[in-house]
């Protein structure tokens, strides 16, 4: 006799897979926009994002985030790819304030390396994330059409889904996802406001 094998899939796994697929979709949209010359990513921002998302992914895994962490793993690879593309396709003018933001972000990573506390790590990378976005926000204020807004809307969508995919919903597993959405929304708002202002001129 053969026994039927029943495979059960949790809703977190389904949502985790959906968030992962949406992450790939958002990456495709953003990278295509870069290659077509429509988006000019800021190298400093994406170098820091590459480091932060990797840290966040490790922190989520350590706190049993489950399928909710799949998207962060994909995002880490996406940020690294964007950082590489920024070298060739990104903006060339890096202001003094951009360099200060880069230095502050990198300096803040050092204390993280000295602690093994996942909660402290996530709090710190959430703060660093806001600092790291500054060069892109500054650039977007001056050139609001150099960012692909649909990619950021997609990023917020995947983060919301990833939150519901967490098998362990805690500050450690959720804070960075929430901070990303706040920062993304700020960038989107700046671009929309500036695009309207530019069109009036």
N, C-alpha and C positions, 0 to 999 in steps of 0.2 A: 504494500500500500504506500502511496505517496501522500505526504502531508502538504496541504496548501500553505504557502508562505505568504503571510499577510504583512505588507509593508505599510507602516503608518507614517504619515508625514504631518508634522506639527504646523500650525498656522505661522509660527515664527520662521520655520524653514521656508515656507511659501513666500512670506514677505521678504525674508532675507534674500531669496533668489530674485525676486522682483526688483528689490533695491540694487542688487548687483548688476542686473541687466540694464536698469535705468542709468546706473553709473557708467556703464560702457557706452550707452547711447549718448549721454552728456559729453563724454570724452571725445566721441566721434564728431559731434557737433562743434565742439570747441576747437579741436585740432584741424578740422576741415576749414574753419573760419581763419585760423592762423595761416595755413598753407595758401589760402586764397588772398592773403594780404589784408583781410578785413579786420582782423584782431591783432593788436600789438601787445603781447604779454610783457609784464615787467619781470625781468630775471630775478631780482631780489625777492619779490613776493613769492615766486614759485619755488625758489631754492628753500626758503623757510617752510613753505607749505609741504614740500617733500619730506622734510625732517619731522615736522609736527604730525602729519598724518601717519607716518611710520610709528612714532611714539604712541599716538592714540590707539593705533591698531594693536600694538603690544599690550597697552594698558587694558583695553577691552577684553582681549583674550585672557589676560591674567585674572580678570574679575568675572569670568564666565559669561561674556556677552552673547555667546552662541552665534546663531545666524545673523544677528544684528551687526556683527563685526565683519561679515563678508564684504559689505560695501566699502568699509574703511580700508580694507586691504586693496580693493580695486582702485579706490581713490588715491592711495599712496602711489601706486604705479602710474596713475594718470598724472599726478602732480610732477613726478620725476620726469615723465615724458615731456610735459609742457615746459619744465625748466630747461631741458635740453634744447627744445625748439626755440626757446626764448633767446638763446645764444645767437642764433642766426636770424630769427624773424621778429625778435622783440625790439623794444624801443632802445635807442642808443644814448639818449640824454638822461643821465642819472644825477639828480640834484643832490645838494649837500644834505637836505633833510632825508632823502631816500637812503643815503649812506648811514646816517644816524640811526634810522629805523632798522636797517640791516644789522648794524653793530649791536643795537639794543636787543634785537631778537636773538642773535647768536650768543650774546652775553647771558641772556636769561636761560639759555639751554644748559649752561654750565652747572648752575645749582641743581637742575633736574638730574644731571649725571651723578650728582653726589648723594642723591636720595633714592631709596627703594620704595617710597610710599606712592602707590598708584594714584591716590586722591590728590596729593600735592602735585604730582606730575600732570594730571589732567587740568587742574586749576591753572597751573603755570602755562601750559600750552594753549589754553583757551585765551589767556591774556596776551601771550605772544602772537597768537593768530591775528588779533586786532591790530597789533603793531605792524605785523608783516604785511597786512593789507594796505597800510598807509601809502606806500609808493604807488600802488595801483589806483587807489582813490584819488591821490593827487594828480596822477596822470590823466585819469578819467574826468577830473574837473576841467582840465585844460583841453582834453581831446575826448569828449564823451562818446564818440562813435568808434573808438578803438577797442571796445570790449563787446563781446557777444552776450547780450542779456539773456537770450533763451537758455544758454548753457548754465547760467546762474539760477534761473527758475527751475531747471531740471535738477540742479544740485540740491536746491531746497526740498524738492519733491522726494528725492531719494533719501534725504536725511530724515524726513518725517516718517517715511515707510520704515527706515532702519530703526527708528526709535521704537516702533511697535513690534519690530522683529527681535528685540532684545529679550533674551531668556532671563536675564537678571537686570532689572531696571534700577539703576543706582546713579549717584552723582558721578561716579567713576566712568560708567558706561555711557551716560547720556549728556553730560555737561558739554563736552567738545562738540557733539552734534548740534546742540542748541546754539552754541557760540558761533559756529560756522553759519547757521541760518541767519543769525542777527547781523553778522558782518556782510554776508551776501546781500541781504535786504538793504543794508546801508549803501552798498556799492550800486545796486540797482536804482535806488532812490536818487543818488547823486547823478547817475547817468541820465535818468529820465528828466530830472530837473534841469540839468545843463543842456540837454538836447532841446528842450522847449525854449530855454533862454536863448540859445544860439539861433534857433529858427526864427525868433522874433527880430533879431538884429538884421 
